[in-house]
C-alpha cells in the first residue's frame, strides 16, 4: 500500500485523503515535511519553533484540505501556509533569539557541496554562509522570507509573489533591499 | 544611432535587476557594456553574487526524528477532511434553506402588501398583537418574584403573629399559589380577549 502511495502524485494523494482514506495524508507529510521544516527554520532561525510551526502547518493544511484546488501544486499551497506561519511568528516574537553559531556547529552538512572546491574554499564558503545567514536573521520578516525563498529554496520571483500574495514589484523591492542590507551588514565577502 | 553610455550611479540602481535577469534586453546590454569597462561596478555585482551564493550554500537542516510521528498522531485526532467537508456541506445547505425561507417570507409579505393592502395590515396587526401579548406575559412574569416577595414578607409577619412556623409555611404556599393562579387567569383572559379582537378584525377585513 505504501509503495502504491509513493507512486501517486500530490494531487492524487489529496484526492485519496478526501475520499476518506486519511492515511494518504501521512504520505504527503512524509514527502514534504523536511522541505517545509527547512523553509520555516530559515525564516524563524530556531529549531524548536520551526518544529512547532511545521506541525501547525500540516495540521492547518489537513483541516483545510477540502478547500485545496487539486489542479494546483500542493507544495506551493503548503509552502504558502508555512511562510505565513513563519512571518506571523516573527511578528509575534519581534526579535530573533537564536544563535546561528549553534546551528553551524551542530554537525549539519552542506547540501550542495562543490566537489571542485578545495578544503580552504569550502571553509571560506561556510564562513560566508554563516555571516550572511546571521545577517538575514536581522532583517524584517518579509525581507527575510523573500531572501530565504529566493536563494535558499531557489524559487523564481513569480513563485515568491504567488506564495506571499504580493505584487511582483514588491517582491523585487524586498529582495533587492534585503540583499543590500546584508551587504551593508556583512561587508566584503 | 549610438546608445548613450550608462554612468555608475545608473548602473548601481540596475545591478540587482541585472543579477536577477529581469532587465529588458537593451538595458541589460547597456549594463553589460558598463560592467566590462568599470571594475567598481563589476565588483559590486560580484558581491551580490556572493551574497546569493552564500545563502544558496546554507546547509539543509534535519528535523527531529519525532516530528513526522507527532504530526501523524495529531492529525489522527482530528476529524477527517471528508467528514469536515460533509459538515461544511450540511451547514451550507442549512444556510441556503434558511436564506430561501427568509426570501420566500419577505416575498409573500411584499406580495400581500401589493395585492391585498387590507390583508397586509391585518397581518401586521396580528404580528403586532402577538408581540404585545408576549411583552405583556413577560412583564407579569418579571413582576411575579416581586409580588411573591411582598406576599412572603406579609406572611412571615402573619406567621410571627400566629407563633407557628408550619402554619405560616402552609399559609405562605397557599397564598402564593392563589396569587400565581390569579395572575395566570388574568394573562389567559387578556390574551383571549386580544385573540378575539384580532380574529374579528381579520374576519371583517377578509
Interface residues (C-beta under 8 A of the other chain):
Chain A: X17 X18 X19 X20 X22 X25 X26 X29 X30 X33 X34 X37 X38 X41 X42 X47 X50 X51 X54 X55 X58 X59 X62 X63 X65 X66 X103 X104 X108 X109 X110 X111 X112 X125 X126 X128 X129 X131 X132 X133 X136 X147 X148 X150 X151 X152 X154 X157 X172 X175 X176 X179 X180 X182 X183 X186 X188 X189
Chain B: X16 X17 X20 X22 X47 X48 X50 X51 X52 X53 X54 X55 X56 X57 X58 X59 X60 X61 X62 X63 X64 X67 X68 X70 X71 X72 X74 X75 X76 X78 X80 X81 X82 X84 X85 X88
